[in-house]
Amino acid sequence: MKQEVRFCTAPDGVRLAYAVHGRGPPLVRVATWLTHLALDWESPVWRHWLEGLGQRHTVVRYDERGCGLSDARVGEPSLETWVADLETVVEASSFELFVLLGISQGAAIAVAYAALHPERVSDLVLYGGYTRGRKLRGELAEEQGLIAAIRAGWSAPNPAFRRVFSTLFMPHGTAEQKSWYEDLLQSTTSAANAARLFDARGALDVTRLAPQVRARTLVAHARNERAVPAEEAMRLAALIPGANLVLLDSENHILLSDEPAWQEFLSELDRFLGTGAPREPAAGVAELSPRELEVLELVASGLTNEAIADRLCLSVRTVERHLSNIYAKLRVSGKVGRAAAAARFARLGEHAPPSAR
């Protein structure tokens, strides 16, 4: 599995790095504190996440402003800024309809985006998330202590201060995993940026936006983790209409590859999105021409008509004609029909003809 790193520019001029990997229906992962597209790819902490998601989806993820391969300039970190960054990455990826994944504080940003852009989000998956930052849920003293640890020892050779975060986020991590994460924190951004971003996250609040979400929503959370209390997940699930809540048996905020909760999370994800269902030939697909199969594959990857036209060197009008034929053969129609057609292609699996793989 390989990733392709690309760049786009936010409305305020900050350059954002994003990466694409995997195959299948599109999934966009909201940026978290802190990531590095290149280092995460080989890490013992995030690699299994990337592989697990990439086996099921075409995954887009990005480094937030001030971190990793994105510009070091932070600008004005706020919910509005982070949502605008997500909007920028989505437009650059050319995905029209996609699963949105929000992890940790990225869940709040995902909720805001889903509420503002209901036409773009087919399904919303939130893990380890919350509606209110630490400052708003009675954890101000802890928030100030963590920021003090950042300022005191972020750049020090001794990782003692950074170990506060590796212990908080994965108390049952191995020595290798904790050491890697501590090095990542130092490598991905400066102490000033880390403190500023962490402080801004403490004031996040999407309590009023959560009830406006219309996408099917899965809220998953480690039952006994300490970074974000499970009560916050319950509150999040209660605010989003019809949300499904799953509590996992773990004390790790970042689920690790060798714990049962990780496999349970993947199983719940498959069950919710339908990615783990037995694959069988989709009705009507056998009637499609090789070119129609190509178009349908790109639709399933989340590309817009314009992006499909560019990829296949066709006019947009020709793409639209192919789609009309596809919808007629699959007996679907309208915007919902586009999603249904993409889902049928995704269910082809090993039964798909060679031209559709």
C-alpha positions, 0 to 999 in steps of 0.5 A: 500500500502506498500513499500520495502526498499533495498540497492545497492552500487554505483561504488565509494562505496557509499551505496544507499537506494531504495524502491519499491511499487505499482503495474503495469508497472515499473516507476523509479523516479530519486532522488531529493533534498532532500528525505527520503524514510521512512519519505516521506512515511507518509508525507503530502507533498509526500504521495499523489505522492507515492499513485498516482503513485503506483496505476498505476505503480510499482514505484522505487525511491531512496534517493540520496547519502548523504541523507535519508537512503543512505550513508551520504557520498556525494563523488563528486556530479556531473551529471556523479555521479548522472547518475551513481547512477541512473544506479546502482539503475536501475540495482539493480531493474532488470527492463529492460524497464521502464518509467523514471520520473524526478522531479525538478533537477531530470529532468536533470539527467533523460534527461542525462540517457535517452540520454545515455540509449535509449533502457531502457526508454520507456517513459520520464516524466519530471515535474518542470525541467530544462536543466540548473542550477541556475548558468547558467540561470542568478540566481547566486545571488539567488543561493548564498543566498539560500546556505547562508540560508542553512549554517546559519540555517539548524540545528537551532531549529528556522526553519526561514532559512529552511522556505525559502525553504518551501515557495519557493517550496510550497507557498500555502502549509498549516502550517502543510505541511510547518512545515513537509517539514522544519523538513524533510530538517533537518532530511534527511542530514547535512547542509554541505551536503545540501549546497554541493548538492545544489551548485552542482545542480546549475551547471547542464547542459544537453542542449547538451544531450536533443536533443539526447533523443529518448523516448516519452517525457512529460514535465509538469510544474507549470505555475506560480511557482518561484523555476524554471521559466516556461520558462525553461520547454518551453526550455526543451520541445523545445530541446527534439524532439517531446516532449509534453508540459503541463503547469499547473495552480499552483504556487507550485513547489511541487504540493499538494494533494488538488489543481486542478493542481495535478489532472490535472497532473495525468490526463495528465500522464494517457493520455500520458502513457495510464494508464487512458484509459478504460480497456478491455480484451486484444486480445490473452491473453485468450489463455495464460496458467496460467504459461504464465500469470505469466511470462507475469505479471513479464514482465509487472513489468519490470523484466529481463528474469534472474530475472523472472527465479529466481522468478519462480524457472525456467531456463532462457531458460524455461522463453525464451520458455514461452516468445516465446509462449506468443509472438506467441499467442499475435502476437507480436515479437522482443524487441518492442514485449516485450513492447507490450506484457507488455502493453497488460497485463497492460490493462487487469484490472478487466477483467484479470483472477485470475491467472493474478492478 
